[in-house]
Amino acid sequence: MAKLITAPPRFTREEWVVANHSKYNNAEKQRASAERLKAESDRLIDETEKHTKKTQRDVNKKFEQRIDDINFWKEELDHKLDDNKKENDTLLAYKTRLENALDACREPLAIAQQCLVNREGRKAIDLVHDDVQKNLMKEVETIQGVMALLQKTLDQTVEQIRRSKSAKFYLEKDLKDKFLAKDIDDACHDLRDNTPGIKYNEGAAKIEANSVTPDDWQEFSNKNIEKAEREKNASISLRSMIDAILEQTADDMQRQVDETDLAFDKRITETKATKEKLEDHLSKVQGEILEMEKNIDKLQNAIDDKEGPMKLSQTRLKERTNRPNVELCRDPVQYRLIKEVGEITSHIDRLSLTHAQAESELKGLIRNQLTIEEDIDIKANTVQIDDVECMGLRKSIKIKKF
């Protein structure tokens, strides 16, 4: 069977005209829309460009302000660090002064203690707790007190140096961070759209969790500066105290050394004067001993001289007993002879008693001579210890002000 062919639809002229006008209108509208979009695009491009430039200018301004802030605090930190270093160097010099002052105390202390040991070599009555002994003990106590004070001050100084170094460390660390931050921000500030090496960094637009606020940032540096200032003021105050302590301790030691030396001078003068008096008395006692020995000899001679008269009287009396008978008379001669024997006996007894007293006195003089000689030796020993040994040592005592 043959296929039926369908004819295409037929339009009227009016429909054809309407269709053409419709296309014209649609094309016109599309062109108008496109024109409006192009105009909007140009406006948007211009707007975004201006906004981007404005934003970049604002960002650059913020960078400049930030860099100015960093420079300000960097200068503050740098100035405070310079002050801190100078003060630390000065305090280190004061530490050296304290160490030298402490070392300088050791020799005077050793000398004072040696003097006390030497004076234990005094003998007998001269081993007395005199003004010299009291002043030497006070001198040892004074020097030991000074050394304790200097050591305590030295410990405080070492601690202050540690604290100042700690403040210096945080200043340097903060300053180092400021330098690094400034370098970074300077580099960022200098970056431009056409700078080689810039690239997309996804996720960069965020606030870091460990970041701080500008107030916190400023407060951090301010605290470091305040800490350094406190330590600087503490160091200055400590140095003022050290000056006063070094001055006062040197004066205290010098005053006590002078008082001890004065006590030594007085004691040595007194001991020498006593020794001279003893030597004078010794000379007199020795002279008296010689006189007493002569006196004893005279008394012995006097006793010996009575031997003849006694023998004579007793011989006469003995011979008269041979008178015969009535001639054995108790006549005046007999009585006188008997009385003469009694008188001579009495004289001999008195002379013998005086002789015994003289010998006793001589022994006393000899004992006194020995005592005086011993005391002179004691005084000579004391003078040797105080004048030669102790004062010889003390000449090397030099109290310095450091």
C-alpha positions as CSV (number, residue, x, y, z in Angstrom):
1,M,0.0,0.0,0.0
2,A,1.3,3.4,-0.8
3,K,2.3,5.7,2.2
4,L,0.3,8.9,2.7
5,I,2.5,12.1,2.7
6,T,1.5,14.8,5.3
7,A,2.0,18.4,4.1
8,P,3.9,20.9,6.4
9,P,1.7,23.4,8.2
10,R,1.0,26.6,6.5
11,F,1.1,30.0,8.2
12,T,-0.5,33.2,7.3
13,R,1.5,36.3,6.4
14,E,0.3,38.0,9.6
15,E,1.5,35.1,11.7
16,W,4.9,35.4,9.9
17,V,5.1,39.1,10.6
18,V,4.1,38.6,14.2
19,A,6.8,35.9,14.6
20,N,9.4,38.1,13.1
21,H,8.5,41.0,15.4
22,S,8.6,38.7,18.3
23,K,12.1,37.7,17.5
24,Y,13.1,41.3,17.1
25,N,11.7,42.1,20.5
26,N,13.3,39.1,22.2
27,A,16.7,40.0,20.6
28,E,16.3,43.6,21.6
29,K,15.5,42.6,25.2
30,Q,18.4,40.2,25.3
31,R,20.8,42.9,24.0
32,A,19.4,45.3,26.5
33,S,19.9,42.8,29.3
34,A,23.4,42.1,28.1
35,E,24.1,45.8,27.9
36,R,22.9,46.2,31.5
37,L,25.0,43.3,32.6
38,K,28.0,44.7,30.9
39,A,27.4,48.0,32.6
40,E,26.9,46.3,35.9
41,S,30.0,44.3,35.4
42,D,32.1,47.4,34.6
43,R,30.6,49.1,37.7
44,L,31.2,46.0,39.8
45,I,34.8,45.6,38.5
46,D,35.5,49.2,39.2
47,E,33.8,49.0,42.6
48,T,35.7,45.9,43.7
49,E,39.0,47.3,42.3
50,K,38.5,50.5,44.3
51,H,37.4,48.5,47.4
52,T,40.3,46.2,47.1
53,K,42.8,49.1,46.7
54,K,41.1,50.8,49.6
55,T,41.3,47.6,51.7
56,Q,45.0,47.2,50.7
57,R,45.7,50.8,51.6
58,D,43.9,50.2,55.0
59,V,45.9,47.0,55.5
60,N,49.1,48.8,54.7
61,K,48.1,51.6,57.0
62,K,47.5,49.0,59.7
63,F,50.9,47.5,58.9
64,E,52.5,50.9,59.3
65,Q,50.7,51.5,62.6
66,R,51.7,48.0,63.8
67,I,55.3,48.5,62.7
68,D,55.3,51.9,64.5
69,D,53.9,50.2,67.6
70,I,56.6,47.5,67.4
71,N,59.3,50.1,66.9
72,F,58.0,52.1,69.9
73,W,58.1,49.1,72.2
74,K,61.3,47.9,70.6
75,E,62.9,51.2,71.5
76,E,61.4,51.0,75.0
77,L,62.7,47.5,75.5
78,D,66.1,48.4,74.0
79,H,66.4,51.5,76.3
80,K,65.4,49.4,79.3
81,L,67.8,46.6,78.3
82,D,70.6,49.1,78.0
83,D,69.8,50.5,81.5
84,N,69.6,46.9,82.8
85,K,73.0,46.0,81.3
86,K,74.7,49.1,82.7
87,E,73.1,48.5,86.2
88,N,74.2,44.9,86.1
89,D,77.7,45.8,85.2
90,T,77.8,48.4,88.1
91,L,76.3,45.8,90.5
92,L,78.9,43.3,89.5
93,A,81.6,45.8,90.4
94,Y,79.9,46.3,93.8
95,K,79.9,42.5,94.2
96,T,83.7,42.5,93.6
97,R,84.0,45.3,96.2
98,L,82.1,43.2,98.7
99,E,84.3,40.1,97.9
100,N,87.4,42.2,98.3
101,A,86.2,43.7,101.6
102,L,85.3,40.2,102.9
103,D,88.7,38.9,101.9
104,A,90.4,41.9,103.6
105,C,88.8,41.0,106.9
106,R,90.5,37.6,107.1
107,E,94.0,38.9,107.9
108,P,92.9,41.3,110.7
109,L,90.8,38.5,112.2
110,A,93.6,36.0,112.0
111,I,96.0,38.5,113.6
112,A,93.5,39.3,116.5
113,Q,93.0,35.6,117.1
114,Q,96.8,34.9,117.0
115,C,97.3,37.7,119.5
116,L,94.8,36.0,121.8
117,V,96.7,32.8,121.4
118,N,100.0,34.5,122.0
119,R,98.7,36.2,125.2
120,E,97.9,32.8,126.6
121,G,101.7,32.5,126.9
122,R,101.7,35.1,129.7
123,K,102.6,33.7,133.0
124,A,101.3,33.7,136.6
125,I,99.8,37.0,137.7
126,D,100.3,38.6,134.3
127,L,97.7,36.1,132.8
128,V,95.1,38.7,133.6
129,H,91.8,39.6,131.8
130,D,92.9,43.1,131.1
131,D,91.6,45.8,128.8
132,V,93.8,44.4,126.0
133,Q,92.2,41.0,126.3
134,K,88.7,42.6,126.4
135,N,89.5,44.7,123.3
136,L,91.0,41.8,121.4
137,M,87.9,39.7,122.1
138,K,85.7,42.6,121.1
139,E,87.9,43.1,117.9
140,V,87.4,39.4,117.0
141,E,83.7,39.7,117.6
142,T,83.5,43.0,115.6
143,I,85.4,41.5,112.6
144,Q,83.3,38.3,112.7
145,G,80.2,40.5,112.8
146,V,81.4,42.5,109.9
147,M,82.2,39.4,107.9
148,A,78.8,38.0,108.6
149,L,77.1,41.2,107.5
150,L,79.3,41.4,104.3
151,Q,78.6,37.8,103.5
152,K,74.8,38.4,103.9
153,T,75.0,41.5,101.7
154,L,77.1,39.5,99.2
155,D,74.4,36.8,99.1
156,Q,71.8,39.5,98.6
157,T,73.9,41.0,95.8
158,V,74.3,37.6,94.1
159,E,70.5,37.1,94.3
160,Q,69.9,40.6,92.9
161,I,72.2,39.9,90.0
162,R,70.3,36.7,89.3
163,R,67.0,38.6,89.4
164,S,68.4,41.4,87.2
165,K,69.8,38.8,84.7
166,S,66.3,37.2,84.7
167,A,64.8,40.5,83.8
168,K,67.5,41.0,81.2
169,F,66.7,37.6,79.7
170,Y,63.0,38.4,79.3
171,L,63.9,41.8,77.8
172,E,66.2,40.2,75.3
173,K,63.7,37.5,74.4
174,D,60.9,40.1,74.0
175,L,63.2,42.3,72.0
176,K,64.3,39.4,69.8
177,D,60.6,38.5,69.2
178,K,60.0,42.2,68.3
179,F,62.8,42.2,65.8
180,L,61.5,39.0,64.2
181,A,57.9,40.3,64.1
182,K,59.1,43.6,62.6
183,D,61.0,41.8,59.9
184,I,58.0,39.8,59.1
185,D,55.6,42.7,59.1
186,D,58.1,44.9,57.1
187,A,58.3,42.1,54.5
188,C,54.5,41.7,54.5
189,H,54.1,45.5,54.2
190,D,56.4,45.5,51.1
191,L,54.5,42.7,49.4
192,R,52.5,43.8,46.3
193,D,50.1,42.0,43.9
194,N,52.9,41.5,41.4
195,T,55.5,40.4,44.0
196,P,57.1,37.1,42.8
197,G,56.4,34.2,45.1
198,I,53.0,35.1,46.4
199,K,50.4,32.3,46.2
200,Y,47.2,31.0,47.5
201,N,47.2,29.7,51.1
202,E,44.0,27.9,51.8
203,G,42.8,28.3,55.4
204,A,45.2,31.2,56.2
205,A,42.4,33.6,56.8
206,K,41.9,32.7,60.5
207,I,42.8,33.8,64.0
208,E,45.4,31.5,65.6
209,A,44.2,29.9,68.8
210,N,47.3,30.8,70.7
211,S,47.3,34.5,69.5
212,V,46.8,37.3,72.0
213,T,45.0,40.6,71.9
214,P,46.9,43.9,71.2
215,D,46.2,44.8,74.9
216,D,47.8,41.5,76.0
217,W,50.7,42.1,73.6
218,Q,51.3,45.6,75.0
219,E,50.8,44.4,78.6
220,F,53.4,41.7,78.1
221,S,56.1,44.1,77.1
222,N,55.0,46.6,79.7
223,K,55.3,43.9,82.4
224,N,58.8,43.0,81.2
225,I,59.8,46.7,81.3
226,E,58.2,47.2,84.7
227,K,60.0,44.1,86.0
228,A,63.3,45.4,84.7
229,E,62.6,48.8,86.2
230,R,61.8,47.2,89.6
231,E,65.0,45.2,89.5
232,K,67.0,48.3,88.4
233,N,65.6,50.3,91.4
234,A,66.2,47.4,93.7
235,S,69.8,47.2,92.4
236,I,70.3,51.0,92.9
237,S,68.9,50.7,96.5
238,L,71.1,47.7,97.2
239,R,74.2,49.6,95.9
240,S,73.3,52.5,98.2
241,M,73.1,50.1,101.1
242,I,76.4,48.5,100.1
243,D,78.1,51.9,100.1
244,A,76.8,52.6,103.6
245,I,77.8,49.1,104.8
246,L,81.3,49.2,103.4
247,E,81.8,52.7,104.9
248,Q,80.3,51.8,108.3
249,T,82.0,48.4,108.7
250,A,85.4,49.9,107.8
251,D,84.9,52.6,110.3
252,D,83.8,50.1,113.0
253,M,86.8,47.9,112.4
254,Q,89.2,50.8,112.3
255,R,87.7,52.2,115.5
256,Q,88.1,48.9,117.3
257,V,91.6,48.3,116.0
258,D,92.6,51.7,117.2
259,E,91.0,51.0,120.6
260,T,92.9,47.7,120.9
261,D,96.2,49.3,119.8
262,L,95.7,52.0,122.4
263,A,94.9,49.4,125.1
264,F,98.1,47.5,124.0
265,D,100.2,50.7,124.2
266,K,98.8,51.5,127.7
267,R,99.4,47.9,128.9
268,I,102.9,47.7,127.4
269,T,103.8,51.1,129.0
270,E,102.3,49.9,132.3
271,T,104.1,46.6,132.2
272,K,107.4,48.2,131.3
273,A,107.0,50.7,134.1
274,T,106.2,47.9,136.6
275,K,109.2,45.9,135.3
276,E,111.5,49.0,135.8
277,K,110.1,49.4,139.4
278,L,110.7,45.8,140.1
279,E,114.2,46.1,138.8
280,D,114.8,49.1,141.0
281,H,113.4,47.1,144.0
282,L,115.5,44.2,143.0
283,S,118.6,46.4,143.1
284,K,117.7,47.7,146.5
285,V,116.9,44.2,147.8
286,Q,120.2,42.9,146.5
287,G,122.0,45.8,148.2
288,E,120.1,45.1,151.4
289,I,121.1,41.4,151.1
290,L,124.8,42.4,150.9
291,E,124.3,44.7,153.9
292,M,122.5,42.0,155.9
293,E,125.2,39.5,155.1
294,K,127.7,42.0,156.5
295,N,125.5,42.5,159.5
296,I,125.3,38.8,160.1
297,D,129.1,38.6,159.9
298,K,129.4,41.5,162.4
299,L,127.0,39.8,164.8
300,Q,128.8,36.5,164.5
301,N,132.1,38.3,165.1
302,A,130.5,40.0,168.1
303,I,129.4,36.6,169.4
304,D,132.8,35.2,168.8
305,D,134.3,38.2,170.6
306,K,132.4,37.2,173.7
307,E,134.1,33.9,173.8
308,G,137.3,35.3,175.4
309,P,135.5,37.3,178.2
310,M,133.3,34.3,179.0
311,K,136.3,31.9,179.2
312,L,138.1,34.5,181.4
313,S,135.2,34.9,183.8
314,Q,134.5,31.2,184.0
315,T,138.2,30.4,184.4
316,R,138.4,32.9,187.3
317,L,135.4,31.4,188.9
318,K,136.8,27.9,188.5
319,E,140.2,28.9,189.9
320,R,138.6,30.6,192.9
321,T,136.9,27.4,193.9
322,N,140.4,26.3,194.9
323,R,140.7,28.8,197.6
324,P,141.4,27.0,200.9
325,N,139.1,26.8,203.9
326,V,137.7,30.1,205.0
327,E,139.2,31.8,202.0
328,L,136.4,30.3,200.0
329,C,134.5,33.5,200.7
330,R,131.4,34.8,198.8
331,D,133.1,38.1,198.4
332,P,132.2,41.0,196.1
333,V,134.6,39.6,193.5
334,Q,132.7,36.3,193.5
335,Y,129.4,38.0,193.1
336,R,130.7,40.2,190.4
337,L,132.3,37.4,188.4
338,I,129.0,35.5,188.6
339,K,127.1,38.5,187.5
340,E,129.7,39.0,184.7
341,V,129.1,35.5,183.4
342,G,125.3,36.2,183.4
343,E,125.8,39.5,181.7
344,I,128.1,37.9,179.0
345,T,125.6,35.1,178.6
346,S,122.8,37.6,178.2
347,H,124.8,39.5,175.6
348,I,125.6,36.3,173.7
349,D,121.9,35.3,173.8
350,R,120.8,38.7,172.6
351,L,123.5,38.7,169.9
352,S,122.5,35.1,168.9
353,L,118.8,36.1,168.8
354,T,119.6,39.1,166.6
355,H,121.9,36.8,164.5
356,A,119.0,34.4,164.0
357,Q,116.7,37.3,163.2
358,A,119.2,38.6,160.7
359,E,119.6,35.2,159.1
360,S,115.8,34.9,158.9
361,E,115.6,38.4,157.4
362,L,118.3,37.5,155.0
363,K,116.3,34.4,153.9
364,G,113.3,36.7,153.5
365,L,115.3,39.1,151.4
366,I,116.6,36.2,149.2
367,R,113.1,34.9,148.8
368,N,111.9,38.4,147.9
369,Q,114.8,38.6,145.5
370,L,113.8,35.4,143.8
371,T,110.2,36.5,143.7
372,I,111.1,39.9,142.2
373,E,113.4,38.2,139.7
374,E,110.7,35.7,138.8
375,D,108.2,38.6,138.4
376,I,110.7,40.5,136.3
377,D,111.0,37.5,134.0
378,I,107.2,37.3,133.9
379,K,107.0,41.0,133.0
380,A,109.7,40.6,130.4
381,N,107.8,37.7,128.9
382,T,104.6,39.8,128.8
383,V,106.5,42.7,127.1
384,Q,107.9,40.2,124.6
385,I,104.4,38.9,123.9
386,D,102.6,42.2,123.8
387,D,105.2,44.6,122.4
388,V,107.2,42.4,120.1
389,E,104.9,39.5,119.0
390,C,101.4,41.0,119.1
391,M,102.2,44.6,118.1
392,G,104.7,43.3,115.5
393,L,101.8,41.4,114.0
394,R,99.3,44.3,114.3
395,K,101.5,46.7,112.3
396,S,100.4,44.8,109.2
397,I,96.7,45.5,109.9
398,K,95.4,47.8,107.2
399,I,91.7,48.6,107.2
400,K,90.7,49.7,103.7
401,K,87.5,51.2,102.4
402,F,86.4,49.4,99.3
